[in-house]
Amino acid sequence: MERRDAGKKAERLERAGKVGGGTAEDTGTARQATTAPGEQAGEEASGLMEEVLRRENLKAAYRRVVRNKGAGGVDGRSVDDLKHQIRTDWPRIREALLSGTYQPSPVRKVEIPKPGGGTRMLGIPTVMDRMIQQALLQTLTPIFDPTFSADSYGFRPGRSAHQAVERAREHIAEGRRWVVDLDLEKFFDTVQHDVLMSRVARRVRDKRVLRVIGRYLRAGIMEGGAAPPRREGTPQGGPLSPLLSNILLDELDKELERRGHRFVRYADDFQVYVESKRAGERVMASLEGFLAKRLRLEVNREKSAVGRPWKRKFLGYRTTVDKRPKLKPDPTSVKRLKLKLKELFRRGRGWSLARTIRELNPILRGWAAYYRLADVSGVFEELDEWIRRRLRLILWRQWKRPRTRLKELRKRGLSEERAARSAYNGHGPWWNAGASHMNQAVPTSVLRQMGLVSVLQEQRRLKCIL
């Protein structure tokens, strides 16, 4: 059934003229040309926008946008308003898309902190533009995705960051114990529109689709009441952005494959694995020239390096030096988690401990799920101990006065003498949170009964079901 459905879809896409110029080898599938002699290219390509605007495709796009929720755009409308907006505005928008005159709204600027410091700029489209971009994405993905490299893992159906990390470990285990770690300088902010659109146009002929994609790229960022058109970059925040980045960087993948290199790419994060430092330095210089000349992208020299894989991180993971390398969370990932949890613990000073644990657990489960590939348990054990100490710290601060601390310690089973000595010891809150009297008064078993998730146990449980 799936093969018949896929075959029907491929035939429909060909009739719509979705795939522009090239052979079956170019598209990565067994598609055959359907253009009869003398047939106009424009006529062949006339159905792609209609395919985007198919009722079933739009319904799927609407459901995805509503499910993803997210903030509103410059018009202030939320996903809850989308259904009403479709009823009132869709006939006009549909006609504009079919005639090639649709103009997207500017995007709303949002800055979020980057893990390594600084901020990352997001461009949030309106919910209507998100739905249109999602419909474009669903239509364009079957055209482009089958042609992408097997070593490209970012934002692709059926592929994940975990698969990319495992593939990287395979390359290292095969003896490629040097890595060329390249960081692209502000990739999403510096993509050249003409370079990107030329790659899109190789497979898409419908000029209306190319026009609307180009307009999404140029849509201004609303700031200070003005939204001048963008001349470069593809702002993160819209559904179409990840596919466009893969389309552009696929040329890099193909070049690496042509040269016979072992590499892994996840969006704009990629590493090449080689057998010696000298080889790595040659590859680094060569790729820097290729990226500048062919794709007009710059390499960030400060963040790029040729080094040992156990000294470089990839997607939040780092390997050990063993011949068969083990995976572990990168120290910077642990540091970022602790910074995030510290904010929660600060808010928790005015909460009950049970509420703090309820707020904490989803974060811990998510972190354990992402790092379930890790083979080294020490990081998780240390993290569990740190979290328990932080929770005891909240209690110690909530008790405030020595008299209250004496009462609470006695209530939790400490002797009168030991409780008094501990309550009046003169040490600071952090010292007391790690001291034996707080470990006895608030043991791990009590925190478990209150529902606290163990990062170590959760990670081991998820690892077992991989």
Secondary structure, DSSP 8 states (H G I E B T S, - for coil): -HHHHHHHHHHHHHHHT-S-SS-HHHHTS-------TT--HHHHTTTHHHHHT-HHHHHHHHHHHHHH-----TT---GGGHHHHHHHHHHHHHHHHHHT------EEEEEEE-TTSSEEEEEE--HHHHHHHHHHHHHHHHHHGGGS-TTB-TT-TT--HHHHHHHHHHHHHTT--EEEEEEBTTHHHH-BHHHHHHHHHTT---HHHHHHHHHHHH--EEBTTB----SB---BTSTTHHHHHHHHHHHHHHHHHHTT-EEEEETTEEEEEESSHHHHHHHHHHHHHHIIIII---B-TTT-EEE-GGGS-BTTEEE-SSSS--EEE-HHHHHHHHHHHHHHHHHGGGS-HHHHHHHHHHHHHHHHHHTTT----HHHHHHHHHHHHHHHHHHHHHH-SHHHHHHHHHHTT--HHHHHHHHTS---HHHHHHSHHHHHHS-HHHHHHTT---HHHHHHHHHHT-
